[in-house]
Amino acid sequence: MKKTIFLILITIFFNLAADGYDFELYTLDDRLYSLEKERAAKDTKVVVVDFFSIYCEPCKKALPEWEKLYKKYKKKGLKFVVVALPVEDDRNAEFIKIKKLFKDGKYSFPVVFDKYSVVAKKFKVVDKNGSAEIPQVFIISKDGKLLKKDRDHKKMIKEINKLM
């Protein structure tokens, strides 16, 4: 009996761990983005996940730098996604503001909208009370392991340059 319970617990643990940092959300242009599929792509080396709020000045200042880095290393296996988080209660109005900001900026990397902060909670960027700690950037390996996490965009850009 103890052995059976132990095996069940191990199975549950590995099933939870296998999901790791993978998520699916819709992009601002209504396409399904899958981190698991990005990681599995033949040309992927690492995936950078940047949590963003339209009210976060460091987040907005980092966007042109992310664009340069993404263009520089895209063909070398860098995958990049911005996870935009809502701050206001009117999520639909905020979605429109976020969509306009990214369209006007003409960024080429994917941007997803985490309307209910589900992914942000999974990454522990948002706590149970809904408070977000941003900016936060994660570098995830092709096999789904966390390589680096930091709140400082400049440090993460240096780290990405080293990895690529």
Legacy VTK file of the C-alpha trace (Angstrom):
# vtk DataFile Version 3.0
C-alpha trace
ASCII
DATASET POLYDATA
POINTS 164 float
0.000 0.000 0.000
2.771 2.451 0.935
4.595 1.577 -2.271
1.449 2.289 -4.339
0.902 5.661 -2.658
4.566 6.515 -3.189
4.340 5.643 -6.908
1.181 7.734 -7.297
2.851 10.720 -5.623
5.950 10.362 -7.808
3.766 10.206 -10.930
1.854 13.335 -9.900
5.112 15.176 -9.143
6.657 14.357 -12.514
3.489 15.272 -14.370
3.466 18.667 -12.641
7.193 19.145 -13.183
6.934 18.176 -16.847
4.639 21.147 -17.458
7.339 23.431 -16.017
7.257 26.810 -17.658
5.182 25.878 -20.694
2.036 27.847 -21.451
-0.372 28.729 -24.222
-1.855 32.196 -24.690
-3.210 34.178 -27.601
-1.070 36.819 -29.263
-2.315 40.350 -29.796
-3.223 39.353 -33.360
-5.250 36.381 -32.100
-2.887 33.486 -32.854
-2.274 30.754 -30.292
1.273 30.955 -28.928
2.702 27.824 -27.317
5.948 28.023 -25.385
6.244 24.250 -25.602
6.055 24.385 -29.411
8.572 27.239 -29.521
10.994 25.232 -27.410
10.469 22.136 -29.543
11.231 23.941 -32.788
14.331 22.573 -34.460
16.071 25.961 -34.587
15.423 26.942 -30.930
18.375 27.451 -28.613
16.714 29.428 -25.774
13.418 31.201 -25.148
13.237 34.547 -23.374
9.977 35.370 -21.588
9.578 39.020 -20.591
6.692 40.004 -18.311
5.411 43.462 -19.208
2.945 46.099 -18.069
2.022 49.184 -20.025
2.555 51.180 -16.808
6.083 49.839 -16.211
8.562 52.409 -17.518
11.589 50.042 -17.429
9.493 47.527 -19.386
8.694 50.065 -22.091
12.282 51.353 -22.251
13.527 47.795 -22.795
11.342 47.124 -25.854
13.664 48.702 -28.467
16.618 46.848 -26.918
14.690 43.577 -27.031
13.863 44.233 -30.681
17.558 44.742 -31.550
18.565 41.610 -29.647
15.767 39.546 -31.170
16.710 40.583 -34.708
20.392 39.942 -34.009
19.936 36.391 -32.687
16.656 35.193 -34.184
18.410 33.122 -36.853
20.790 31.716 -34.228
17.969 30.190 -32.174
16.746 32.980 -29.895
13.004 32.842 -29.344
11.377 35.723 -27.515
7.908 36.480 -26.181
6.491 39.371 -24.186
3.744 38.450 -21.732
1.639 41.579 -21.250
-0.194 41.765 -17.936
-3.316 43.771 -17.196
-3.220 46.250 -14.342
-6.594 47.924 -14.610
-9.909 46.223 -13.880
-11.087 46.960 -17.410
-8.993 44.307 -19.127
-10.553 44.929 -22.527
-9.605 48.621 -22.462
-6.117 47.707 -21.348
-5.816 45.128 -24.136
-6.581 47.894 -26.659
-3.870 50.156 -25.161
-1.315 47.334 -25.185
-2.181 46.355 -28.741
-1.757 49.966 -29.902
1.603 50.343 -28.138
3.045 47.231 -29.786
1.546 48.006 -33.198
2.922 51.553 -33.130
6.327 50.234 -32.026
6.416 47.790 -34.940
8.018 45.052 -32.846
8.630 41.763 -34.628
8.581 39.424 -31.614
5.377 37.789 -30.374
3.350 39.466 -27.637
0.696 37.583 -25.685
-1.921 38.981 -23.327
-2.222 37.212 -19.974
-5.720 38.554 -19.350
-6.217 36.825 -15.994
-2.524 36.572 -14.990
-2.613 32.778 -15.154
0.858 32.515 -16.692
2.224 35.243 -14.416
1.021 33.276 -11.395
2.611 30.114 -12.781
5.936 31.965 -13.101
5.367 33.515 -9.649
5.437 37.021 -11.093
1.971 37.651 -9.647
1.096 36.546 -6.127
-2.218 35.154 -4.807
-3.460 38.699 -4.125
-2.845 39.785 -7.714
0.205 41.956 -7.025
2.788 41.792 -9.787
6.539 42.177 -9.462
7.705 43.443 -12.802
9.802 43.728 -14.793
10.842 40.082 -14.722
12.643 38.209 -17.446
13.170 34.452 -17.707
15.597 32.579 -19.951
14.397 29.044 -20.581
16.433 26.316 -22.229
15.279 24.212 -25.158
14.511 21.380 -22.728
12.359 23.631 -20.519
14.748 24.357 -17.679
15.109 27.799 -16.145
18.574 29.112 -16.991
18.270 32.606 -15.534
15.702 34.924 -14.015
16.203 38.607 -13.231
14.356 41.908 -12.970
17.133 43.872 -14.675
16.789 43.979 -18.453
20.386 45.077 -18.989
21.742 42.106 -17.006
19.546 39.762 -19.004
20.669 41.256 -22.303
24.291 40.604 -21.283
23.363 37.042 -20.303
21.644 36.439 -23.651
24.667 37.789 -25.506
26.832 35.269 -23.611
24.463 32.380 -24.398
24.143 33.165 -28.078
LINES 1 165
164 0 1 2 3 4 5 6 7 8 9 10 11 12 13 14 15 16 17 18 19 20 21 22 23 24 25 26 27 28 29 30 31 32 33 34 35 36 37 38 39 40 41 42 43 44 45 46 47 48 49 50 51 52 53 54 55 56 57 58 59 60 61 62 63 64 65 66 67 68 69 70 71 72 73 74 75 76 77 78 79 80 81 82 83 84 85 86 87 88 89 90 91 92 93 94 95 96 97 98 99 100 101 102 103 104 105 106 107 108 109 110 111 112 113 114 115 116 117 118 119 120 121 122 123 124 125 126 127 128 129 130 131 132 133 134 135 136 137 138 139 140 141 142 143 144 145 146 147 148 149 150 151 152 153 154 155 156 157 158 159 160 161 162 163
